[in-house]
Structures are given as structure tokens and as C-alpha cells.
Amino acid sequence: MKIREALSADIVALVQLEQACFAGAAWGETAVEAVIQSTYRHAFVLENAAGRAVGYVILQVVLDEGEIERIGILPDHRGQGLGKYLLATVMERRQLARCFLEVRENNRDAKALYASLGFVTCGRRSGYYIDGTDAIMMRWERDNNEETK
């Protein structure tokens, strides 16, 4: 597996990943293009040996602090540790000292992934998602997690 920063040429592939991972709430081409063109938002693509994009992560970075906006692994590639590998690698590459994210309170798999990397719950956003589901806010700090992989 290879992780690389996304380029403008990856916009279509990222939109397809969005649709496969977040069918009812996928970001469109305009939103993905805004990430690619941003100076503080970054997208990374996880490719298999054949060069096919099977996952991605989008995050904001300011100095040594990050916020995960999106992370997705194709459904047929889940359960193999790819999300953990992708997120740990990107946090290390960006040399983050701390990282934040929101996750649906009912998304057990995602919460387990984040906990396995050392993320801890730090708050709740009531009715955060369009369907009224609460978001659990999570925080990761390098000082508390010297080894993220």
C-alpha cells in the first residue's frame, strides 16, 4: 500500500471514494476541489499495489495541530487495518502534536479505530449531523501516544 498527497488529477477518484464510503452524505466535486486547492487542508490517497485508490483522509493542519475532516476506506477493504495505517502514517508525516475529530456517536467501528490510535473523548456536539445524531468529539496528543502505529 502506498500513501501520497492527493493532486488535482485525483478529484474524480476522491469523489468516487466519497460516494462509496458516505453514500447519503458524500462530498461533491466542488468540495473536494476546494480541499486540493487549499493551503491548510490536505488530502491523502491510499493506493493498492495496482495503483487503485482504496482509501483517503482529508484534514486541516495549522502548525502542528490537525483536524480530521474525512476518512474513508472502500467497503471491500475494511477490517484490514488500512484506516489505522493511513491515519497513523499521515499524522506522523504531518508531524502533528495533536489532532481532533468528530465521529457519529453510533459509529462503533470508527470510534474503535480512533481509540486504537489513542484518541480520547473530549466532548459532544448535540444534533451535529443532519439526521440529528450527536457527534462525539475526540482528541489525540503525541505526548500521550509516542507510538501511533
Residue pairs with C-beta under 8 A, 6 or more apart in sequence:
1 46
1 47
1 48
1 49
1 54
1 82
1 85
2 46
2 47
3 44
3 45
3 46
3 47
3 86
3 89
3 90
3 93
4 44
4 45
4 47
5 42
5 43
5 44
5 45
6 14
6 35
6 36
6 42
6 43
6 44
6 45
6 56
7 36
8 33
8 36
8 37
10 36
10 43
10 45
10 53
11 29
11 32
11 33
11 36
12 29
13 45
13 53
14 32
14 43
14 45
14 53
14 56
15 26
15 27
15 28
15 29
15 32
16 53
17 53
17 55
17 56
17 72
17 74
18 26
18 27
18 28
18 32
18 70
18 72
19 26
20 72
20 74
20 75
21 72
21 73
21 74
21 75
22 70
22 72
25 130
27 70
32 43
34 41
35 41
35 42
35 43
35 58
35 69
36 43
40 60
40 61
40 62
41 58
41 59
41 60
41 61
41 69
42 58
42 59
42 60
42 61
42 94
43 56
43 57
43 58
44 56
44 57
44 58
44 86
44 90
45 53
45 55
45 56
46 53
46 54
46 55
46 56
46 57
46 73
46 82
46 85
46 86
47 53
47 54
48 54
48 77
54 73
54 74
54 77
54 82
55 71
55 72
55 73
55 74
55 77
55 82
55 83
55 86
56 70
56 71
56 72
56 86
57 68
57 70
57 71
57 72
57 86
57 87
57 90
58 68
58 69
58 70
58 71
59 66
59 67
59 68
59 69
59 90
59 94
59 99
60 66
60 67
60 69
61 94
61 96
64 95
64 96
64 97
64 98
65 96
65 97
65 98
65 99
65 100
66 91
66 94
66 96
66 98
66 99
66 100
67 99
67 100
67 101
68 87
68 99
68 100
68 101
71 83
71 86
71 87
73 82
73 83
73 86
78 109
83 113
84 113
84 116
84 117
84 149
85 149
87 113
87 117
88 117
88 148
88 149
89 149
91 99
91 117
91 140
91 148
92 148
92 149
96 140
96 142
97 141
97 142
97 143
98 139
98 140
98 141
98 142
99 119
99 139
99 140
100 122
100 137
100 138
100 139
100 140
101 114
101 119
101 137
101 138
102 125
102 128
102 135
102 136
102 137
102 138
103 110
103 111
103 114
103 135
103 136
103 138
104 110
104 129
104 133
104 134
104 135
104 136
105 124
105 133
105 134
105 135
105 136
106 133
111 136
111 138
114 138
114 140
117 140
117 145
117 148
118 140
118 141
118 144
118 145
118 148
119 138
119 139
119 140
120 138
120 139
120 140
121 136
121 137
121 138
122 137
122 138
122 139
123 136
123 137
124 134
124 135
124 136
124 137
125 134
125 135
125 137
126 134
127 133
127 134
128 134
128 135
129 135
140 148
142 148
